[in-house]
Each structure stands twice: as structure tokens, then as C-alpha cells.
Amino acid sequence: MPAKDYAPIDENWLENAGSLWTTPWVDKPSERVIVDPIILSHAASLFRKNAGYFYQNPDEAIRMVCHACELYDVTPVGHYLYADYWGQDYGAEIKIQTNSPPGITKRPIKTAEDVDNFEVLDSDELAKGPTLTTHYKALDTCKEEFPNMFAPITQLGGTMEVATNWAAIEDVFMWMITEPEVVDKLCQKAGDHMVSACKATAERYGANVMITGSVIASGDLMDTEQIKRFSFQPVSRAVRKVLNAGAGPGIYYHLCGNHTDDFQMWKNAPMSPFTIVQIGYDGQNIFPTSKLVEHFGDRCTCFGTVDTKLVDRGTPAQVYEQAKEQVIAGKDSPRGFILGTACECPTNAPPVNVHALVKAAKDHGKYEKF
């Protein structure tokens, strides 16, 4: 729908939600914890659209997300992104899918020798490429139509995520065993690409919030030494370079999946005053907020999570109880706390479950010490 077909955003709501959202970083107290369910294509379902439509229409996607934020009373930030970024810029082919985000079907790196010949694009080249052209269409729409909900976000993932958008995951994992130095080179180039992408966003908007971390590089797929070598170390180098280049200041470490054995190394990741750390799972269970606050609360804003599967398939009562436990444990974290889902809100999650998540924060997330 064009902008004229939407009802106006309530300015009183927006002011209050903005205050809740910025509390961890500004000297302006607010009442309670804010909720961020990471709404993307779920917003499309509220408008009777599918995920494919959402991702093919970034301007409409951002409108749907912003209005969904008001509907649910959650973090007032327009999001647009998906996992398989950056392949097309280097010759990959993307398949548009009806009920899920776009997926890479053909990757540019086929052999170990291709890694040596692979050249990373600079910020000017990326800014003109297919990924950021689409991404910036969403961000520009947000900045123009919802200026108080705008954040200059760059979707990166970690070095392993970028690497496996360039080369097939089965090849990268084989090289980790047979030719690990090839994966070192690949992850180094992925880190250089991350720096270029952040520079592009910072040059366009004057600031940048990078989404990075470790998704594929989790305990379900890699051992601790592999995560350190191919994810933590090259991601940390890239983040330092981004900050030193003035292409920050926002950092969001999204550690998706199981991080029981490696989460402590991320305590030493580079952080700015505008850093959020989110960890999805501790083994098969949701990562306890008490553990997150214990290890990260003195360095950054903690993002406590509710199991995404529970939001998708559970009952409102189950979502509410898990959210209640997590928010009580985290609401007075020293550098602020956000409650949300372990990953993107599922496209067809029942709205009553998202409401239950928010209700738990309203009922039990009132600040006592923070």
C-alpha cells in the first residue's frame, strides 16, 4: 500500500516508545523495559501479504514494520533485512520465495583457488550494488516517512555468515578441516567487506548501526576453537576497523543458536557505548537472562530472549511465563535491558503470542534500580 493508505502513527505513542527505547543510552529515565520482537516479514502477515511480497517491496515493507511496531507497542525502529545479503554484489544468484526470505542459489566461490582471486568491493561500489540499493530504499523510506523511527542499520552477520553467502557452506566446512588457511583468507575478506559496507552506510546517513555476531558459527556446528578462529577473531578485527573508520557507533552482536561453550569469548569483543549483546540459546534451552547479565551487564545493553519456537507454536500463557522470567532477571541490568525473541519473529506467529511477550514486559518489566 502507498503511504496515503495508512492511518497516521500516534505521536504520543511514538514519543513514549522512543523514550523507552533510548533509556539505556541517554540520561532520561523511563518507566519500563522495551520489547523488540525483531519484526520483519511478520508485519506482512498483519496486512495479508506474504514474505515474498515483503522482501520484493522494501518501501512497503518498512511501512508495514513501522505500523506493526505501533500495533504491538514495541521498539519504534523500522527494520528491513534478511540473512542472504551480499551474494548478488559478487555474482551470486538469488531466488525470490513466496513464504520465506530470498535465498542464494548460486554462489561466486566454487574452489579454494577462487578465494585467492576474490576481490572485496569498496564502499562506493557496494553503495551502488543490488544489496544496498534495495536496503537503502527501505531506509530512505523510513527516514522520509517515519523519521523518528529511523536507524541507519547495516545487516552484516558475522564473517562466517558472509563467507557462506559467497561459498557453499559444505565447501567452507570441508576447507575448515582440510585447508583451514583457505577459510582464514575467506573470513579475512568477509571482514574487509563488513568494513566497506559499514562505511557506505555511515557515508550516506552520517552514522551506522552494524548487526554482526555469530549465527552459523555456533556450538551446534563448530567447536570452540573454530568459532574463535573463524568468527570471533575476524569479526572483532572488522568491528575495530569500523569504529576506527568512524563508521559506527552502534554495534548489535546477534549470537544466534547455541553458544554454551563460546559465549564467554564475546565478553572481550570490541564494544562502543552503544552496544547490544543478544545470545539465543544455552544448549537446547533459551539463554538465561541472569547469565547474560552476569557476564555482559557491566559492558553493554543486554538483550534477553524468549524462544522463537515458543512464540511461533506455543500458547500465550507459555510465552508470557518465559518472558516474565527473563524480564525479571534482566530489567535492572546496569547498562540497560531489552526483551525480545531469540531471532526474527516468525512470519506467521500468532499475534496473541507477540502480545503476550509485550504484556509480560509491561506487567513485570518496571524498573526498580536501573
C-alpha positions as CSV (number, residue, x, y, z in Angstrom):
1,M,0.0,0.0,0.0
2,P,1.2,3.5,-0.6
3,A,1.8,5.8,2.4
4,K,-1.5,7.6,2.0
5,D,-3.4,4.4,2.7
6,Y,-2.1,4.0,6.2
7,A,-3.5,5.7,9.3
8,P,-1.1,8.2,10.9
9,I,1.2,7.0,13.6
10,D,0.1,8.2,17.1
11,E,2.7,10.9,18.0
12,N,2.1,10.4,21.8
13,W,2.8,6.7,21.4
14,L,5.9,7.3,19.4
15,E,7.3,9.8,21.9
16,N,6.7,7.4,24.8
17,A,8.0,4.4,22.9
18,G,11.1,6.3,21.8
19,S,11.8,7.2,25.4
20,L,11.6,3.5,26.5
21,W,13.8,2.5,23.6
22,T,16.6,5.1,24.2
23,T,16.7,4.8,28.0
24,P,19.8,2.6,28.1
25,W,21.8,5.2,26.3
26,V,20.5,8.6,27.4
27,D,20.2,10.3,30.8
28,K,16.4,10.2,30.7
29,P,14.7,7.6,32.8
30,S,11.6,5.9,31.7
31,E,9.1,3.5,33.2
32,R,9.9,0.0,32.0
33,V,11.8,-2.3,29.7
34,I,11.1,-2.0,25.9
35,V,10.3,-5.1,23.8
36,D,11.9,-5.8,20.4
37,P,10.4,-9.0,18.8
38,I,12.6,-8.3,15.7
39,I,9.6,-7.8,13.4
40,L,10.3,-8.3,9.7
41,S,8.1,-10.3,7.4
42,H,5.7,-11.0,10.4
43,A,4.5,-7.4,9.7
44,A,3.4,-8.6,6.2
45,S,1.2,-11.2,7.7
46,L,-0.7,-8.5,9.5
47,F,-1.5,-6.9,6.2
48,R,-2.4,-10.2,4.5
49,K,0.8,-10.2,2.5
50,N,3.4,-13.0,2.3
51,A,7.1,-12.9,3.0
52,G,8.0,-12.8,-0.7
53,Y,5.9,-9.6,-1.2
54,F,7.6,-8.1,1.9
55,Y,11.1,-8.6,0.6
56,Q,10.4,-7.6,-3.0
57,N,8.9,-4.2,-1.9
58,P,11.3,-2.6,0.6
59,D,9.4,0.7,0.8
60,E,6.1,-1.1,1.6
61,A,7.9,-3.5,4.0
62,I,9.2,-0.6,6.1
63,R,5.7,0.9,6.3
64,M,4.3,-2.4,7.5
65,V,7.0,-2.8,10.1
66,C,6.6,0.7,11.5
67,H,2.9,0.3,11.8
68,A,3.3,-3.1,13.4
69,C,5.6,-1.6,16.0
70,E,2.8,0.8,16.9
71,L,0.2,-2.0,16.9
72,Y,2.2,-4.1,19.3
73,D,3.7,-1.2,21.3
74,V,7.3,-2.3,20.7
75,T,10.7,-0.7,19.8
76,P,9.9,2.1,17.3
77,V,12.5,1.2,14.7
78,G,12.0,0.3,11.1
79,H,13.8,-2.9,10.1
80,Y,14.4,-4.4,6.7
81,L,17.0,-7.1,6.2
82,Y,17.4,-10.9,5.6
83,A,20.1,-13.5,6.1
84,D,21.4,-13.9,2.5
85,Y,22.8,-10.4,2.0
86,W,25.9,-9.6,-0.1
87,G,25.9,-12.5,-2.5
88,Q,24.4,-10.7,-5.5
89,D,27.1,-7.9,-5.3
90,Y,29.7,-10.6,-6.1
91,G,27.8,-12.5,-8.8
92,A,25.6,-14.8,-6.8
93,E,22.0,-15.6,-7.9
94,I,19.0,-15.0,-5.6
95,K,15.7,-16.9,-5.6
96,I,12.7,-15.0,-4.5
97,Q,10.5,-17.2,-2.4
98,T,6.8,-16.9,-1.5
99,N,6.9,-17.8,2.1
100,S,10.4,-17.1,3.2
101,P,13.2,-14.5,2.6
102,P,15.2,-14.5,-0.6
103,G,17.8,-17.3,-0.8
104,I,21.1,-17.7,-2.6
105,T,21.0,-20.4,-5.2
106,K,24.4,-19.9,-6.9
107,R,27.5,-18.7,-5.2
108,P,30.5,-17.0,-6.7
109,I,33.2,-19.0,-5.0
110,K,33.5,-22.6,-6.1
111,T,37.0,-23.7,-5.3
112,A,39.8,-22.9,-2.9
113,E,41.6,-21.1,-5.7
114,D,38.7,-18.8,-6.2
115,V,39.3,-17.5,-2.7
116,D,42.7,-16.2,-3.6
117,N,41.3,-14.3,-6.7
118,F,38.2,-13.0,-4.9
119,E,38.3,-9.2,-4.6
120,V,36.3,-7.3,-2.0
121,L,34.3,-4.3,-3.2
122,D,34.9,-0.8,-1.7
123,S,32.2,1.3,0.0
124,D,31.4,3.2,-3.2
125,E,30.9,0.0,-5.2
126,L,28.7,-1.6,-2.5
127,A,26.6,1.5,-2.3
128,K,25.7,1.1,-6.0
129,G,25.2,-2.6,-5.8
130,P,22.0,-4.6,-5.6
131,T,22.1,-5.3,-1.8
132,L,22.5,-1.8,-0.5
133,T,20.3,-0.3,-3.3
134,T,17.4,-2.3,-2.0
135,H,18.4,-1.9,1.6
136,Y,18.7,1.9,1.2
137,K,15.3,2.1,-0.5
138,A,13.8,0.8,2.8
139,L,16.0,3.0,5.0
140,D,15.2,6.1,2.8
141,T,11.5,5.4,3.1
142,C,11.8,5.2,6.9
143,K,13.8,8.4,7.1
144,E,11.4,10.3,4.9
145,E,8.0,8.9,6.2
146,F,8.9,7.8,9.8
147,P,11.9,10.0,10.7
148,N,11.6,9.3,14.4
149,M,11.7,5.5,13.7
150,F,14.8,5.7,11.6
151,A,18.0,3.9,12.4
152,P,20.9,3.6,9.9
153,I,21.3,-0.2,10.2
154,T,23.7,-2.3,8.2
155,Q,22.9,-6.1,8.1
156,L,26.2,-8.0,8.2
157,G,26.0,-11.2,10.1
158,G,29.4,-12.4,11.1
159,T,32.4,-13.4,8.9
160,M,31.2,-17.0,8.6
161,E,27.7,-15.8,7.5
162,V,29.2,-13.6,4.8
163,A,31.7,-16.3,3.8
164,T,28.9,-18.9,3.3
165,N,26.9,-16.4,1.2
166,W,30.0,-16.4,-1.1
167,A,30.8,-20.1,-1.0
168,A,28.6,-23.1,-0.3
169,I,28.5,-24.0,3.4
170,E,29.5,-27.6,2.8
171,D,32.7,-26.4,1.0
172,V,33.6,-23.9,3.7
173,F,33.2,-26.6,6.4
174,M,35.3,-29.1,4.4
175,W,38.0,-26.4,4.0
176,M,38.0,-25.9,7.7
177,I,39.1,-29.5,8.1
178,T,41.3,-29.9,5.0
179,E,42.6,-26.4,4.3
180,P,41.8,-24.1,7.2
181,E,44.1,-21.4,5.9
182,V,41.7,-21.0,3.0
183,V,38.9,-20.2,5.4
184,D,41.2,-17.8,7.2
185,K,41.6,-15.9,3.9
186,L,37.9,-16.1,3.2
187,C,36.9,-14.8,6.7
188,Q,39.5,-12.0,6.4
189,K,37.9,-10.9,3.2
190,A,34.5,-11.2,4.7
191,G,35.7,-8.8,7.5
192,D,37.0,-6.4,4.9
193,H,33.7,-6.5,3.2
194,M,31.9,-5.7,6.5
195,V,34.1,-2.6,6.9
196,S,33.2,-1.4,3.4
197,A,29.5,-1.9,3.9
198,C,29.5,0.0,7.2
199,K,31.5,2.8,5.6
200,A,28.9,3.0,2.9
201,T,26.0,3.4,5.3
202,A,27.9,5.9,7.5
203,E,28.8,8.0,4.5
204,R,25.2,8.1,3.4
205,Y,23.5,8.7,6.7
206,G,26.2,10.1,9.0
207,A,26.2,7.1,11.4
208,N,25.8,3.4,11.3
209,V,24.5,0.5,13.5
210,M,26.1,-2.7,12.5
211,I,24.4,-6.1,13.0
212,T,27.1,-8.7,13.4
213,G,27.9,-11.6,15.6
214,S,27.7,-15.3,15.1
215,V,24.9,-17.4,13.6
216,I,26.4,-20.3,11.6
217,A,29.4,-20.1,14.0
218,S,27.5,-21.7,16.9
219,G,28.1,-24.7,19.1
220,D,25.7,-26.8,17.1
221,L,28.0,-26.6,14.0
222,M,31.5,-25.7,15.1
223,D,33.8,-26.3,18.1
224,T,35.1,-23.5,20.3
225,E,38.5,-23.2,18.6
226,Q,36.8,-23.0,15.2
227,I,34.4,-20.3,16.4
228,K,37.3,-18.3,17.9
229,R,39.5,-18.6,14.7
230,F,36.9,-18.1,12.0
231,S,34.2,-16.0,13.8
232,F,35.2,-14.2,17.0
233,Q,38.7,-13.0,15.9
234,P,37.9,-11.8,12.4
235,V,34.6,-10.3,13.5
236,S,36.4,-8.4,16.3
237,R,39.1,-7.2,13.8
238,A,36.3,-5.9,11.5
239,V,34.4,-4.1,14.3
240,R,37.6,-2.4,15.4
241,K,38.2,-1.2,11.9
242,V,34.7,0.0,11.5
243,L,34.9,2.0,14.7
244,N,38.3,3.4,13.8
245,A,37.0,4.5,10.4
246,G,34.2,6.5,12.1
247,A,31.6,4.1,10.7
248,G,29.8,3.4,14.0
249,P,28.9,3.9,16.7
250,G,26.1,1.2,17.0
251,I,27.0,-2.4,17.5
252,Y,24.5,-5.2,17.8
253,Y,26.0,-8.7,18.5
254,H,23.4,-11.2,17.5
255,L,24.6,-14.6,18.7
256,C,22.0,-16.9,17.2
257,G,21.9,-20.6,18.1
258,N,23.7,-22.5,20.8
259,H,26.6,-20.6,22.5
260,T,27.1,-22.6,25.6
261,D,30.8,-23.2,25.1
262,D,31.8,-19.9,23.3
263,F,29.7,-17.1,24.8
264,Q,32.4,-16.0,27.2
265,M,34.9,-15.1,24.5
266,W,32.4,-12.5,23.3
267,K,32.9,-10.6,26.6
268,N,36.2,-9.4,25.0
269,A,34.6,-8.3,21.7
270,P,35.1,-4.6,20.9
271,M,32.2,-2.5,22.3
272,S,31.2,1.1,22.0
273,P,28.8,2.9,24.5
274,F,26.0,1.9,22.0
275,T,26.4,-1.9,22.1
276,I,23.8,-4.6,22.5
277,V,24.5,-8.2,23.0
278,Q,21.9,-10.9,22.4
279,I,22.5,-14.7,22.8
280,G,19.9,-17.1,21.6
281,Y,20.4,-20.5,23.3
282,D,22.3,-22.3,26.0
283,G,22.3,-25.8,24.6
284,Q,18.7,-26.6,23.7
285,N,17.3,-24.1,26.1
286,I,16.8,-20.4,25.9
287,F,19.9,-18.5,27.1
288,P,19.1,-17.4,30.7
289,T,19.0,-13.7,31.1
290,S,20.5,-14.0,34.6
291,K,23.6,-15.5,32.9
292,L,23.6,-12.8,30.2
293,V,23.5,-10.0,32.7
294,E,26.2,-11.6,35.0
295,H,28.7,-11.8,32.1
296,F,27.8,-8.8,29.9
297,G,25.7,-6.4,32.1
298,D,28.6,-4.2,33.1
299,R,29.8,-3.7,29.4
300,C,26.7,-3.3,27.3
301,T,22.9,-3.3,27.0
302,C,21.7,-6.9,27.4
303,F,19.0,-8.3,25.0
304,G,17.2,-11.1,26.8
305,T,15.2,-13.5,24.7
306,V,12.2,-15.7,24.5
307,D,12.3,-18.9,22.5
308,T,11.3,-18.1,18.9
309,K,9.8,-21.6,18.5
310,L,7.6,-20.8,21.5
311,V,6.4,-17.6,20.0
312,D,5.6,-19.4,16.8
313,R,4.0,-22.6,18.2
314,G,3.4,-22.1,21.9
315,T,0.4,-20.7,23.8
316,P,0.2,-17.1,25.0
317,A,0.5,-18.4,28.6
318,Q,3.8,-20.2,27.8
319,V,5.2,-17.1,26.1
320,Y,4.1,-14.9,28.9
321,E,5.7,-17.1,31.6
322,Q,9.1,-17.4,29.8
323,A,9.1,-13.7,29.1
324,K,8.2,-12.9,32.7
325,E,11.1,-14.9,34.0
326,Q,13.5,-13.3,31.5
327,V,12.4,-9.7,32.1
328,I,12.5,-10.0,35.9
329,A,16.1,-11.3,35.7
330,G,17.3,-8.6,33.4
331,K,15.3,-5.4,33.9
332,D,17.8,-3.7,36.2
333,S,20.9,-4.7,34.2
334,P,23.5,-1.9,34.8
335,R,23.6,-0.7,31.2
336,G,20.0,-1.4,30.2
337,F,17.9,-4.2,29.1
338,I,15.7,-5.1,26.1
339,L,13.3,-8.1,25.9
340,G,12.7,-9.8,22.6
341,T,12.8,-13.0,20.6
342,A,15.8,-15.2,20.1
343,C,15.7,-14.4,16.4
344,E,13.4,-12.8,13.9
345,C,9.7,-13.0,14.8
346,P,8.3,-15.9,12.7
347,T,6.2,-14.7,9.7
348,N,3.0,-16.4,10.8
349,A,3.4,-16.2,14.6
350,P,0.1,-15.8,16.3
351,P,-0.4,-12.1,17.2
352,V,-1.6,-13.1,20.6
353,N,1.8,-14.6,21.4
354,V,3.6,-11.4,20.4
355,H,1.1,-9.5,22.6
356,A,1.8,-11.9,25.5
357,L,5.5,-11.1,25.1
358,V,4.8,-7.4,25.4
359,K,2.3,-7.8,28.2
360,A,4.9,-9.6,30.3
361,A,7.3,-6.6,29.9
362,K,4.5,-4.2,30.9
363,D,3.5,-6.3,33.9
364,H,6.9,-7.2,35.2
365,G,9.5,-5.0,33.5
366,K,9.1,-1.8,35.5
367,Y,12.5,-0.5,36.6
368,E,13.3,-0.8,40.3
369,K,17.0,0.1,40.4
370,F,18.0,1.0,36.8
